[in-house]
């Protein structure tokens, strides 16, 4: 017969009252969950005189209970520690017929222990004597509940030192201890969650303060991905960027995923927009169940499926977690996607709030980079037509003249403007005039060859540099422009280098004079 833990050396007996006080102390100092469970099991065993006390901890990621701690003999520990039972296996022994004073008392002979499995611990002890004697096949379970009512764990006690079944008073004390233990466990779990949330915020602060040290948008987005992984526990993090012209989505930065393998086929923002349904929104993020996501988005476009999945109502199960990144005009400029949560659980509200803040950092990086690109673009481009501007024209013209003289090549210079543009502004307003200039600029771009360049050099005046162009080449380009003008008219003046002039200033003057003559003559086209 094994000697009960109560009689083992170095474990002085504790009264039930002192047990309650000890558990209350644990409530105040609870922080480390594993150590807390060991302490709870020890206090229950010592204060109430049980040789074996097991704590079966609920695992929300699997919707089951794992025997996390056993206080007792080696055989009990060997049999029970680490064993996992589904909640369905617990339901028969937590039936109402066994309920008594908040506990569940299962007398020997009233339950077939072979039904849920063959690995329940059976004490190698003799039964007690008398009318209320304990039997090795007796079982006693006490739920440990969160303050909102859901199960945190199940306390299992066995091998009473007095070899008697529990009285009502015994059960009330045991349930009271279990309630206090549940408070301690809840506090420890909440402290652990708060600690992880604090680490997430600290990591977020590090990302934020490091933005100025990483002016590159790519570097900032990569920092955001690393921050989400390290702070929030998502193993795969991805920033997708949206092309403002085509709406095509491309990978911008990634952790865990390979940027080149995430999108296996071209995908566009409208393909993804159905996922941003308000029904899936939580804290500014969109958490979409897999079956809904597959209904809304073709798997041919996004083939990846989560691997770190759990089981049950609180578990991650191939969910899609997306956060839209919005620009100053609230348009979606990208998407932050997180997957493979290390804890296999659906993210809490606090975690989603932190993810939303990380997403804001990524959006800020994209917007900032876009502003830098725009400023750089506007240094040599016209903001209205997006063509190269007069400053760029002067530089390119001088460079082309020098190249033509040095290498004995030729090129054509075309100067043109819209006929009657002033009357358009006067009659229809400047907005209509701007639209006419934009349409003319797009028409020019479509008509040019790849080696040619177009410039807006002022008002309604434009210039074209036609590489290696003869007079016939210039005429073909101008004809293409005229054919596409759709109701508008323009005049063109053409000069050739080095045939007409060997310096930039003279060449431009000759082309401008040819334009003047083309307008006066009404032909619309004049060569020098």
N, C-alpha and C positions, 0 to 999 in steps of 0.2 A: 504493500500500500504506500502511495506517495504521501509524504508529509505535507500538509497544506501550507501555502505560502505564508499564512498568518503566523506559523510557528517557526519560520526560517529566521536565522540570525540577522542582526542589523536592520530589522524591520519592526520597530516598536509598535505595539497596537495603538490605534487611534479610535477615539469614541465617535459615534455618529455625529454628535454636535461639533466635535473638532473637525470631522470630515467636511461638514458644511462650511465651517470657517475656512478650512484649507482650500476648498474649491472656490469660495468667494475671493480668497486672496489670488487664486489663479486667474479669476476674471479680471482683476485689476491689473495684473502683470502679464496678461496673455499677449504674446507676439509671435513666438515660434510654434507653428502648428504641431509638428512631430513631437517636440519636447512636451508640449501641453498635453497631448494624448497620453503619453507615458505617465505623466503626473496624475492625470484624471484616473486612469486605470489603477494606479497604485493606491490613491486615496480611497477609491471605492472599495478595493480589496481589503485594505487595512482597517477602514472604519466600520465596514459591515461584515467582515469576516468571511470573505469568499476566496477560495483557493485559485480560481481562474476568473479573470475579467477581460473581456475582449471588446474592442471598439471597432465597429464596422462603419467606415466612413463613406458617405455618399459621394460619388464621383459624377458631377453633372455632365461632364463631357462624354460619359459612357452610359449614363442613366442606370448605374448599378452601385453596389456597395462592395468595398474592398476592406478586408480585415487588416486594419492599419497597425494596431497595437494589441498585444496580448500580455497581460500580467499573470504569470503563473509558471507552471512547470515546462520543461523543455519539450515534452511530448505535445502539450497544448500549443506551444509556439510553433513547433514544426508542422503541426497539422493545419493550423489556422492562419498564421501570418501570410499575407499576400493573397489569400484566397478571395475570389470574386464571385458574387452572386447577383443575378439580375433581380430587379425589384419583384418580378413575377414569382421568383422562388421564395421571397420573404412573405408574400401575401398570405399563404396558407397558415403560417405560424403567427401572423399578426391579425388573425381573424377575430371577429367580435366574440366568439364563444370562448376565447382564451383571455379576453380583456378583463383586468381586475385592478382597480385602484390606479389606473394610468399605466399599468404594466401589462405584459402578456405572459401568463403563467401556463405552461404546457406540461401537464402531468404525464408521467410515464404511461404508455398504453393508449393514449388518446390521439396520437399522431404517428403516422408511419414515416420514420426518418429515412427510409429508403426512397421515398417519392421524389424529393428535390435533389437527391444526390447521395453518394455513398461516403462522402468525406466530412461529415459532421464529426466534431470531437466527442468521443465517448470516454468519460473519466474512468480510469482504472481504480475505482474506489468501491468500497462496500456500501450498500444502502444503510440508511439509519434504521432505528427501531422505534416502534410506537405508532400511534394512530396517524400522526402528521409527519412521518419519516420521509426524508429525502431519498430519491432513487436516482441512480446514474443516468437514466433516460429522461429525467425531468429537465425542463428548459425554462429559462427566465430571461425575457427581453424587455428592454425599456427604450422607447423612442427618444431621440434627442432632436428637438425641433427648433428651427429658426423662429424668431418672434412673429414672422408672418405665417407660420404654420407648416412650412415644408420641412421635410426631413433633412437634418444635417448628418445623422448617423443613427446607429442602433447599438445600444449598450447590452452586452450579453454577459450574464454572471452565472457561475456554476461552482459546485463543490463547497457548499456552506460548511463552515467549521463545526457547527453544532449538529450537522446531519439532519436538519429539520427543514421542512418546506416553509416558505416565508409566511408570516402572519400579515394581516392587513396593515398593522403598524410598521412592520418591516418594509412592506412595499411602499408605503407613503414616504418613509425616509429615503428609500432607494430612488423613487421618482423625484423627490426634492433634490437629491444629489445630481441626478441626471439632468434636471432642469438647469441647475447651476452650471453643470458641465457644458450644457448646450450654449449657455450664455458666454462662457469662456471660449468655446470653440468658435462661435459666431464672431466674437470680438477679435480673436486671433486671425480668422479668415479676412475680416474687414480690414484689420491692420495690415495684413499682407497685401491686400488689394490697394489700400491707400498708399502703401510703400511703392508698389509698382506704378501707381498713378503719379506719385511724386517724382520718381525716376523719369517717367515720360515727360513731365513738365520741365525737369532739369535738362533733359536731352533736347527738348524743344527750345529752351533758352539758349543752349549752346549753338544750335543750328541758327537761331535768330541773330545772335551776336556775331556769328561767323560769316554772315552774308556779305559784309563789307570786305572781308578778306578774300572772297571768292566772287569777283565781278562777273565771271562767266556764268551765263544761265545754265549751261550744261553742268558746271561744277556745283551750283546751288541745288539743282534738281537731284543730282546724285547724292548730295548731303541730306536732302529731304528723304530720299529712299532709304539711306542707311539709318537715319534717325527713326523712321517708322519701324524698321526692322528691330533695331536695338531697344527702342523705348516701348514699343507696343507689341512686340513679339510676333509680327507677321514675317514669315520667312521669305515670301515673294512680294516684292513691291515694284510697281511700274508707274512711270509717268508717260502718258500718251499725249501727243501734240496734234492739234487740228490745223490743217492748212486753211488759212482764211479765204483763199480763192476757190479751192476745189473741195473743201470739207473732208479731204482724205485724212485718216488718222494714222500716225506713225509713232514708233517708240522713241521717246526722248531720253529717258534714263531708267535704269533697272537694277534691282538687287535680287539675287536668287534666280530670276528668269534670265534667259539669254535674249537680248534685245532683238536679235535676228530671227528667233524662233517663236516669239509670242504670236505675231500676226502671220498666219500662214497663207492668207489671201488678202487682196485689197479690201479695206473696210472704210466706210465713211461715217461721219458723225450721225447722219439720219438713221443709219443702221442701229446705232446704240441708243439713240434718244428714247425709244420705248422703255428702256430700263429705268429712266428717270421719272417714274410714275410716283406721284405723291403717296400712294399706298405703301411704297417701299421706303419712304424717307424716314430716317431717324437721325436727329441732331445734325441735319444738313448733309448726311451721307445717305447712300442708297444701298440697302441690304436686301438683295433679291434671292429668294429661294431658287434652287437650281431648276426645278421643273418649270417655274415661271420664266426664268431667264432663257431656257431652251425653247420655250414657246414664243418668246419675243425676238430672240436673236438666233440666226442660223448657226449651228455648230460647225458648218463648213467654213465660216469666217473666223471663229475663235474656237479652237479645238482643245484647249487646255482644260483639265478638270482637276480639282483639288485632290491631294493625297492624304493630308492630315485631317481626316474626317472623324467625327465621333458618332455617338448614337443617342437618340433621345431628344426631348423638346428643347434642351439648352445647348445642344451640340452643333458645331459647324458641320455641315453636310453638303459640300460642293457649292456653297453659297457664292454669290457674286457681290463683292463690296466695292462700290465705286463712289468717287467724290468728284463732281464737276469742278473744273477750274475756270473761273470767270474773269473776264477782263473788265475794264472800266465801264464799258457799255453794257455789262451783264451778259455779254455773249460768251458761250462756252469756247474757251481757247485750248482746253486740254482736259485730261481726266487722270486722277490718281486712283490706282487700283491696288488693293491689298489682298493677299491670299495666304493660305497655309498658316493659320494661327498655331503657335507652338502648344497652346493649352487645349486645342481642338474645341474651343467654346465659341459661341456667338459673342461678339464684343459687347461690353457694357456701355451704358450711356457715356460714362466718363472716358472710356477708350475712344468712342466715336467722336466725342468733343475734341479730344487731343488730335485725332486723325484729321478732323476738319481744320484745325489750326495749322497742322503740317501742310495740308493742301493749300491753305491760304499763302503759306510761304512759297510753295512751288508756283502758284499763280502770280505772286508778286515778282518772282524771278523772271517768269516768262514775259510779263508786262514790261518790266524794267529793261530786259534784253531787247524787246521789240522797240522800245523808245530809243535805245542807243542805236539800234539798226536804222531806225527812221531818221534820226539826226544825222547819222553818217550818210544815209541815202540822200537826204536833202542838201548835203553839202555840194553835190554836183547834179541834182535832179530838180525838175520843176514840180512843186507840190500838187498842182492841179492836173497836169497831163501825165505825170510820172516819166516824161521824157528827160533826157539830159538837158541841163540848163545852159545859159549863155557863157558862164565861166568855164564849164567843161568844153563848150564849143570852141572858145578861143584857144584853149590848150590843145585840143585835138587837131584843130585846123593848122596851127603852127607846126605841130609834130608831123602831120601828114605831108605838109609842104616840104619840110626838111627831108623826110624819107623819100618823097618823090624825086627831089633834086639829087639826093645822094645815090639812090639806086636806079635812077632813070626809069621810074615808073610813072603812071598817071592815075589820077582820080578825078571824079566830078564833084563839083559843089553846086547844090541846088538851094536857092532861097525862094520861099513861097509864103503866101498868106491867103486868107479867106476873102473872097470878094463880098463886099457889102456887109462886113462884120459889124461896122458901127451902127448900121440901121437895125441889125438884129438886137443889139444892146438897147438902142433907143426905143424900139417898138415893143420888145418882149421882156426886157429887163436883163440884168447881169446874170441871173441864174441860167436863163436860156443861152446867153452868150458863153457861159462857162461850159454848158453841156455841148455846145457846138464845137468848142475847142477840144474837148475830150473826145468827141466822136472823130474829129479830124485827126487827132493824134493816134487813135486806135487804127484808123484807116491807113495812115502812113506806115505804122509798124507792121501791119499785115502785108503791105505791098513790098517792103524792103527785103533784100537778100540778107543772109546771115552775116555777111561781112560788112554790111552798111550800118550807118548810125543816123539817128534822128535827134533833133534838138529843138526845143522851144527857146527862141532867143529874145522874145519880147512881145507883149500884146498878142496879136494874132499872127505873128511872124515866126516862121519855122525854117530850119536849115537841115539839109541832108548831105552827108558825106558818103559818096558812092565809090567804093574801092575798085581799082582797076577798071573803071567804067569808061567806055567810049561814048560818043554822042548818041549812038543807037541804044546802048545800054541805059543811058539816062532817060531816053525817050520811053523805053519799055517800062521802066519803074514809074514814071509820071503817068503813063497811060493806065497802069494798074491802079494807081491812086484815084485817078479820075473815074474809072469804071466803078469804083466802090463808094463814091461819095454820096450817093443817094440823096439828091436834091440840093446839095451844097455845091458851090463853085469856088475854085481857087485859081490863082495865077502863079506861074513858075518862071524863075530866071536861072539859067544854067551857065556856069563857067568851068573850064577845064584846066587842071594843073599837070604839067608845066606849059601846055600849049598856049593858054591865054595869059598866064602870069606865073612868075616864079617866087612870089612872096605872098604871105597870107593877107596882108592888108589890101593889096591891089586885087587879088583874086576875089575877095569878098565884095569890094566896091564894084567890080565888073558884074558879078552875079546879081547884086542889088540893082544896078542900072538896067540889067536885062529884065528883071522883074518889073521895074517901072515901065519899061517899054511894052512889056507883055500886057500890062493892065491898060495902058493908054491905047494900044492898038486893038484891044479886045480879043486878041488871039489866045490869051491865057498862057502862052508858052513862048519864051524867047531864049535863043542861044546867043552867046557872045559872038 
